[in-house]
Amino acid sequence: MALPPSLRLSVTPPELELIACEQLIEIIPLVAMERTAFISGAFGPLRPPAKCKVPIWMATNLKLKKKCHIVPPDWLNVDFLQDRLTHETSQPEFSQLPFRFAEVAKVLLDVASDDFENPERLRSLLKDIQEARQAKSREGLSKIDHSELSLPNLCSMEINEIRPVFIKAMGVLSQLVREPEGRLPT
Amino acid sequence: MSDISLINSAHQPGHTCLAFAKDGSRIYTGGSDSLVRIWKTNLGAEQEPDVAIEAMDGITTVAAGNNAWFSGSEDADVRQYEKDKHEVSGLVTTAIGVPIRCVAVDPKGQRITVTSDEPTVKVIDIEDTTKMFVLKGHTKAVRQATWHPSGSLLTTSGADGKIVAWDVSDSEPKNITTIEGIIPEVYDTDSADFRHDCSAVWHTSGQYFIVATRAHEIISISRTTWSKSATFSDPSCSGATTALALSHNGIYLASASTSGISIWSTQTRRLLFRYQGSVTAPVTKIAFSPTQNLLAWIDTDGVLTRWPDPIPSSSPDPVKLISVGAAVGIPKKRGTTPNLFGDDVEEKDDASKAKDLNLDEEDEYDATMGDLDDDNWILDDIGGGLQDDDGDAKWAAKEGIKEMAQPPFQPGSTPMENKKRYLAYNMIGVIEVTDQDTHHIVNVEFHDRSARKSYHFTDHFKYELASLGERGALYACPPEASHPAHVLYKPYGTWASQSEWQYELPQGTRVIGLAAGGPPPTQSMRQKNDMDIQGNGNVVIATSDGELIFLTGGGVERHVMSLPGDFVCMCAGREWVFIVTRDGSTTMDGSQNLTGRLIKFDDFCMLQKDTVPIPKGHTLKWIGISEEGAPIIYDSSGVLNALPRFRIPFAATWTRVLNTNTLDRKEGKHESYWPVGVSGETFMCLILKGRQEHPGFPRPLIQELPLKFPFKRTDAKEGPLEEQFARETMLLDILRDGLDEDELTSTDISRRELALDKSLIQLIQFACKNDKLSRALDIAKLLHHTASFDMAIKVAGFYHLIGLQEKLEALKDDREDGPDKLEAQRERRRDRNAQFVPIPDNKRYSTFAAEPARPKPFQDFRPPPAIPRPGLERAAGASTKATGTSQITESSQFSMDDEPSFDFNAHQDIENSNYSQESSPDGKRKRFEEDSNAENDAKRRAVGDSAGDMRTAQARSNPFARKPGAVDNRNPFTKSTETNKSVHKSDSFFNKIDAAETEKPKRTTTAKGKSKDKKETGRQTTLFGLPAVPPPEKKAPGRKKKANVAEESQSQSQRGSAEPTAKPAEEKTSAESQDTDVTMLESQESQVLTELAEESQERTASPEPIDWPDSPAPVEPEESTLVEIVA
């Protein structure tokens, strides 16, 4: 949801990506490395061809230097996403996806599209899912009332999207609702 | 019936077709890639077929005549080819712009029928293609045409749902009849239904034809009435029938449907056999070989499957024509028709039953077969029966030869498929070959690109065998007219120019096996380095002359050995080659009879010789060397075996390390595992889906499966622990066997032993819990470290098993007094080494260039050295120094420590055990925890930014802090101890321990203090401000209370994740900080009794190397000594 700068109170998508890059992902290293200490912890050892779990930021870094292959997470494949898309388009509720799926998928598809089968199809599926979910969250926002809005399985990117509108709207709504109550006694 | 089928990916997915040559020597397949491939039936799956490439569009049909074969394609042309060749000999006809749908050759081989998307059918004379007539009667495309065995009758199946029978015996073709409502109407030529085979398959008797109906039935239609006469049905066969075929003699009908491939008896119309494998894509065409017991089919994935021997030898042959008499006699043998899986043994068992059954049916046969005498049905009353018996014998013999005698193979190689193959695929890298017709391109890639440089080269010799060793790649080419066979060795190292060499074999000799071995490099092979003196490893070549030639990596011929039998395969390790041969012949009951030998490189002596354990009826699939150096084999039954004690000459046994059939992940899936290697506890493999036999291109990812001994105990807790123990012990044995002569143990081994002891203690605990005392004792005998016995004794004490406790005591004394286990082992190793000196185990990966003295900065996980602070010395007194030094020694010692101790607390929570693996001062332990946490949860970084501080804090760890105690308050045993005060009895026993272990006394004190505290936690806050030093006479109780406070404050501070930097000076001044009353007390003591300062310091604050849990019994003597000291 494109918003004017005045409404952009929340974190930006690149910032969310940065946060998501802390998640661990499996790689197949192409270089050997001993266990190494980083600020966020110690990772490794890298022993090709054994797989290793490292944070995404490290995986992308190694990938850009052609020093590893990224093992696609089990949810990032055509079958799974197709399944989720049909679920998304046929069911009223949000389907279950990893909380930061949008960020992780974007980062991985950006740097390691050659490690995926059919990256183009993945991209279009992700786009479809994203649009289907956006439509739902818009619909959800239209049903907003002053007390609650329940959107289970909403993902970080989507929460971030609706955050500015939602906070404002919630504020206004609660004001609108509270005022008559406050006046009633007088 | 054999279950082994030959699978080839023949064409691109889409419509495909298939036909056998009349003599059965070839199979023609066509596909949507507009190619026709010609497969030789006498070759296996690794053949490269001839290709006919003339068609411009997808091939829709192929047919074989006597002297030619025909293809029809969507480009509207029917082409004629020379028999068995791919040279086109003429264009037969063209359908003017619409795709050809079917070409059928008449039984005499004189005419062909061509159908297309036009509603007309052409019948053309092969010799003179101008002689043709056109049949008109369909209203839509004509999908299939079939000939009656007499050649006078033709049936065509149209997209309009009609089956039309034509009389083509004379020049005026006549429409005999039109049958409607049997086959479906399909108008869309692109639909899947259109591809289904709807042809009317004439029985060889000519009495009826068989057709798949739109109701998904298979029915036979009588020629006399042109109506349905019988149905072939079986509950296990469901879904649309996509293809039908009749065996050459008409006894069997094969049908392909979505539920699989089935073979029916045309006489009883019962399901006889089923293909064991699954069918992944709809089969478009199926056919019996006219001359062999062979069934072939092709599906919409373009995969050609050949099923040799679909009809077991116990049943009548599908080829030979048999008489009516024989047909009646045979059912006795064919027996149980409803047998789904065609199991021969069962069939024999049921033979008598079948006999009864057949008696009933004989009348029926007579009815249906009554008028067989006409037409082409050959009568042979006598010969048939005899022939059949001959057939039985012949098949049995043939099976015996074929199933057995596995040919030589190179582990990790695949056959040429679509002009690509793997020559080697192992833990080091991959050799891929691309066929460019005139030459090959060899591409070598390594998994670890930092260690070796990938390369590729053009290969004019067409190398067919290769081995990728640690220090070089070895290739061998077959002899050709222009050159004899030779072997090429390309070492990776680059320090010497011209390191690559070629070794020519005499004319007429072939290379049948290759292996390149050698110790793994200690440094990157990419850099030029003169330090490496280990050379280029070793090369072993097996030749067709029955020789085994040993060369060094530099090309020096060392030894020629006679092969003890038929060579099967080999692979080379660090110091020996593992070679598998067949000594003698295979046995009649299906055993491969393979023998494995380890032959050393240094003196060419045998190290091991043992039969390779392969189940009967199975073959060896792969052999390899694990990362630890043990030989591994994988057989076609899916079992992985290892030879862990390979260093003990002639004593090693094969251990079953993984049965892939029982893997959880295999449940409900059809997949197989193609081994790549074994590393530690993981089986590295490629997972092949469905019936795939070899990995394809692009290169699939290597998957990791954990090794799992096939232990049968299913107990959820004990089972896995026992399995883990056995598995780890196997690895430990390999490591121990590889130790040097004077090494007692290594860091790695002690660490692993410690981890094992931990799981053993858990097992003892379970055993104690369930009162299985003898079991507990058995497990205790397996413990590695003496310190672990103390743990076991504690566990026994906790469960009030005094008897067991005493036995464990005795065991421990025995272990202590008796000869040192490690030394005994070393002695044995030495004895062994008198005969066999293993090349010292190189650190496999480790750092390049001979172990730097200090690890690299970011890989240093040791706490930084403590900085002596003379300025603070006065404040803390000698104690600071004492702890400082003790800690340093501790931390440097831990790696070499033979008897690392346990952290019992960690062992308590099995799940997330931050098991401190080294005997650690508290600071050390914390650091470890930090690491593992960071690894598990990277987000922790946000909080854990104090990591740096922490490290320094831990380095100068507070000499006054009661850290061991702080950990204790998590001990679940504490509470129970309180409830069971009766355990006092064991006092004496603990005193014994105390006597043995001088450090321990303090421990118990703190423990006791704490256990009392538990009750008093409510009052803690009020106690907080109490004076630090209680009067000496009230000492004991007061101290306990304060210990409590200390405990509390410490645990609080721990929870806050940042450990306070405890400097002695600070402690002196701030009462709120971590310094405890106890330590205050201690410092006072040290002031009063300087000579005792050191001792007391050590007691209270020195980091205990052994983190004992609370003892169940309070130990009074401690208290008294304390009082004495103060007094």
Interface residues (C-beta under 8 A of the other chain):
Chain A: E22 Q23 L24 I28 P29 L30 V31 A32 M33 E34 R35 T36 A37 F38 I39 S40 G41 A42 F43 P45 R47 P48 P49 A50 K51 P55 K67 H69 V71
Chain B: M427 F446 H447 D448 R449 S450 A451 V676 S679 T682 M684 L701 I702 E704 Y845 S846 T847 P855 K856 F858 Q859 D860 F861 D931 N933 A934 E935 A938 K939 R940 R941 D945 A947
